[in-house]
Amino acid sequence: MADTNSENIPAAEPGDFITIGTISGAWGLKGAFKVHPTTDFPERFNPGKEVYLNKQPLVIEDTLWQKKEVIIKLSSVNTPEDASQLRHKVLEIPSSALYKLPEWQHYQFDIIGLEVCTPDGTSIGRVIEILNCSNDVYVVQSHDKKEILVPATKDIIKSIDLKSGKLIIEPIEGILE
């Protein structure tokens, strides 16, 4: 999954910000709030790390993990009322802070928007969403506006070329119907 972006922005340009979590509500009496992470790198929420809120850099004072959410305390948010005003806002990092991924791993925002083609060059459509299941599934909108679900497995995904903006798949029987 890597760092994801629920807003499905195009590939990052210098100066862009990448969402790493969405604030789901206030927690406690000291201005902490719950965050639903959208990154595979939980260390981004460690105390002392810098995150951006409304494009402003802030340092995380404290964190507490509860199930799939992280409770965060920032030095500039000190009351439950302040924290409740942040609901639905996003925590971000600059694109320059992205980690280099191993070969065959890509950030989701790099995949969304790619043109999907067969090995012979036939265009199928564009990736419009990624479903996070036990294995990622690319939602491809075909040229006739149908949605095609493409499992992100090495058997089906033959290559991803971010420079050309193409994702080459080897369609299995019935996938394009």
C-alpha positions in Angstrom: 0.0 0.0 0.0 2.7 2.5 0.9 1.6 6.1 1.4 -1.8 6.4 0.0 -3.9 9.3 -0.8 -7.6 9.0 -0.5 -8.1 12.2 -2.6 -6.6 10.4 -5.6 -4.3 13.2 -6.6 -2.0 12.8 -9.6 1.7 12.0 -9.2 3.5 14.4 -6.8 5.3 17.4 -8.2 8.0 19.2 -6.2 6.3 21.2 -3.5 3.2 18.9 -3.4 2.0 17.3 -0.2 0.9 13.7 0.3 -1.8 12.7 2.8 -0.7 10.3 5.4 -3.9 10.3 7.6 -7.3 11.8 8.1 -8.4 13.2 11.4 -11.5 11.4 12.6 -12.2 13.4 15.8 -11.1 14.8 19.2 -9.9 12.5 21.9 -9.5 13.4 25.6 -9.2 16.7 27.3 -5.7 17.9 26.2 -6.3 18.6 22.5 -5.4 15.1 21.2 -7.3 13.7 18.2 -7.7 10.4 16.4 -6.3 9.8 13.0 -7.1 7.2 10.5 -3.7 6.5 8.8 -3.4 6.2 5.1 0.2 5.1 5.0 2.0 1.8 5.4 4.7 3.6 7.5 3.4 4.0 11.0 6.7 5.6 12.1 5.5 8.8 10.3 3.4 9.3 13.5 6.2 8.9 16.0 6.7 11.7 18.6 9.1 14.3 17.3 8.1 13.8 13.6 6.9 16.7 11.6 3.6 16.6 9.8 1.7 19.3 8.0 -1.8 20.5 8.8 -3.3 23.1 6.5 0.2 23.2 4.9 1.7 24.3 8.2 4.5 22.3 9.8 3.8 20.9 13.2 5.7 18.5 15.5 4.0 15.5 17.0 4.3 15.6 20.8 2.8 12.2 21.7 1.1 9.2 20.0 -0.9 6.3 21.2 -2.1 3.5 18.9 -5.6 2.1 19.4 -6.5 -0.7 17.0 -6.2 0.8 13.5 -6.2 4.5 14.6 -3.5 6.6 16.1 -4.2 9.2 18.8 -1.9 12.2 18.2 -1.1 15.3 20.3 0.4 18.3 18.6 1.9 21.1 20.6 -0.3 23.7 18.9 -3.6 22.0 19.7 -4.4 22.2 23.4 -8.2 21.9 24.0 -10.8 19.4 23.0 -12.6 22.2 21.2 -9.5 23.0 19.1 -9.1 19.3 18.3 -12.8 18.8 17.3 -12.5 21.6 14.8 -9.9 19.5 12.9 -12.3 16.6 12.1 -12.0 15.5 8.5 -8.8 17.5 8.0 -5.8 15.7 6.7 -2.2 15.3 8.0 0.3 15.5 5.2 4.0 15.3 4.4 5.9 17.0 1.6 6.5 14.8 -1.4 10.2 15.3 -0.8 9.8 13.2 2.4 8.5 10.1 0.6 10.5 6.9 1.1 12.2 5.2 -1.8 10.3 2.0 -2.4 11.7 -1.3 -3.6 11.3 -2.4 -7.2 7.7 -3.4 -8.0 6.2 -1.2 -5.3 4.7 2.1 -6.1 2.8 4.7 -4.3 -0.9 4.6 -5.0 -1.1 8.2 -6.2 1.5 7.2 -8.9 -0.8 4.4 -10.1 -4.1 6.3 -10.2 -4.5 7.9 -13.6 -2.3 5.5 -15.5 -3.5 4.3 -18.9 -4.1 0.5 -18.8 -3.1 -1.4 -21.9 -2.7 -5.0 -23.1 0.8 -6.2 -24.2 -0.2 -5.5 -27.9 -0.9 -1.9 -27.0 -4.7 -2.0 -26.9 -5.9 0.7 -24.5 -8.4 -0.5 -21.9 -9.0 2.6 -19.8 -7.5 4.4 -16.8 -7.0 3.5 -13.2 -9.4 5.6 -11.2 -9.2 4.0 -7.7 -7.3 1.3 -5.8 -9.3 -1.0 -3.5 -7.2 -2.1 -0.5 -8.2 -5.7 0.0 -5.8 -8.6 1.0 -4.3 -7.8 -2.4 -4.8 -4.4 -4.0 -7.3 -4.3 -6.8 -7.1 -1.5 -9.5 -10.4 -0.1 -10.6 -10.1 0.7 -14.2 -12.7 2.9 -16.0 -12.9 1.7 -19.6 -13.5 4.0 -22.5 -17.2 3.1 -22.5 -17.3 4.1 -18.7 -17.6 0.6 -17.4 -15.5 -0.3 -14.3 -13.1 -3.2 -14.6 -11.5 -4.7 -11.5 -7.9 -5.7 -12.1 -6.1 -7.6 -9.3 -2.6 -6.2 -8.7 -0.7 -9.4 -9.0 2.5 -10.2 -10.9 0.5 -12.7 -13.1 -1.7 -9.9 -14.4 0.4 -6.7 -14.0 3.3 -7.1 -16.5 4.8 -3.6 -16.2 4.3 -0.2 -14.8 6.0 2.7 -16.6 5.4 5.9 -14.7 7.3 7.9 -17.4 5.0 6.9 -20.2 2.0 6.8 -17.9 1.2 3.2 -18.8 0.3 0.1 -16.9 0.5 -3.1 -19.0 -1.7 -6.0 -18.0 -2.1 -9.6 -19.3 -5.9 -9.9 -19.0 -7.1 -13.2 -17.6 -10.2 -14.8 -19.0 -13.4 -12.8 -18.3 -11.6 -9.8 -16.7 -12.5 -7.4 -19.5 -16.1 -8.5 -19.8 
